[in-house]
């Protein structure tokens, strides 16, 4: 990883304004804020442009596998970019940042890390998550449910049954412009507790300060590893952008958005 970061400046110099190119990026929706800022920094340094499509990582991976053209794919897990590599479409997946799940909670509901499982199991409490398989956030939420089984027998089935899959699917409701899906669903009463990435919860709380962020207790905690891959035949500009993401400058921007650096 450090070797990649060390050659970033040299490659940026090779892809300056005289050879300006456009890099196509497919990336997980949870990366929108962070990678938008990373792209702006890369554009300023290189003279190239980045055009991005944001969405659920599983759906984006399926589009690429079906022939959609892109240069760089940044996923909220390692599995999807590695699957593209295994299919002969791209370079191996590279771990570039980490995240974890938090609970976003509606105003007034008394939820703490200590009573979170009890509240999620309460039949009167609406529990939201993303859609497994289509979106890694949903897969991570179901990992939480599996861990809950070790604390309370029957919890896994109960949580999987009651979870409302409100985001991440191709037909999921789209929030109004300028709204985050998680804050919107909580505000509209479709969920009382929403399991999502801590970075998403932070963005939602900025939009709706009354909404609470509750850390998952250690025995329920689930981390997320984000991977990227560069597609076969991608230009030097695309290679440079991927390398810029893992460079100290790119990592600093990701950390500023609440992600964890890769050590």
Secondary structure, 3 states (H helix, E strand, C coil): CHHHHHCHHHHHHHCCHHHCCEEEEEEEHHHHHHHHHHHHHHHHHHCCEEEEEEECHHHHHHHHHCCCCCCEEEECCCHHHHHHHHCCCECCCEEEEEEEEEEEECCCCCCCCCCHHHHHHCCCCCEEEECCCCCHHHHHHHHHHHHHHHHCCCHHHHHHHHCEEEECCCCCCCCCCCCCHHHHHHHCCCCCEEEEEHHHHHHHHHHCCCCEEEECCHHHCCEEEEEEEEECCCCHHHHHHHHHHHCHHHHHHHHHCCCECCC
